[in-house]
């Protein structure tokens, strides 16, 4: 993607968000999706390739950081039991249902084993509704729903990553399922990620407290958002 293409895409996004601030009833994520589909048919933009590295290392750290930073701690404490249940047992139940549906459909259209169907479901199950939380709040008028969905989306990565790695090992016949191994890996990834967030978040709060320059505070936030994300990736690879 060239610099000119990137600037044009940013301008389109800025224009849509400006309309949303003026009208307050535009579903920005949906509009941007349809605009992106339309631009894919424009020859000038057809050469743009959205890669895994672009999504995982450029977009996700900032989106997840902003979502976590804005998520009120009191709401998490208030709905913690429900959020934790959805991010663990709820995700596993959804994975089983979706995997069963994919396996049943695969018998008609293509050949896929049950483990392969579960592996595909482990990729599709985790939700990241960072960009649609505002729509939930405006459409339902109930902030509890949006808070629970947003809180669950911030915690379900630990479950989904462990399930994907375990199912991938079984699918490639490298290992058998072990409840002890699954539990240990899940605790390391989830608790380790939470521990890293708490430690670096505390360090950032101290840095902001001693830094009264707003420009430096913004720079510190950007460093934390991308730095802690890479640390979490390192932890996952070690596990």
Protein Blocks (a to p, Z undefined) as FASTA:
>chain_A
ZZklmmmmmmmmmmmmmmmmmnopacfklmmmmmmmmmmmpmklmmpccdfklmmmmmmm
mmmmmmmmmpcfklmmmmmmmmmmmmmmmmmmmmmmmmmmmmmmmmmmmccdfklmmmmm
mmmmpccfkklmmmmmmmnopaklmmmmmmmmmmmmmmmmmmmmmmmmmmnopaccdfkl
mmmmmmmmmmmmmmmmmmmmmmmmmmmmmpmbfklmmmmmmmmmmmmmmmmmmmmmmZZ
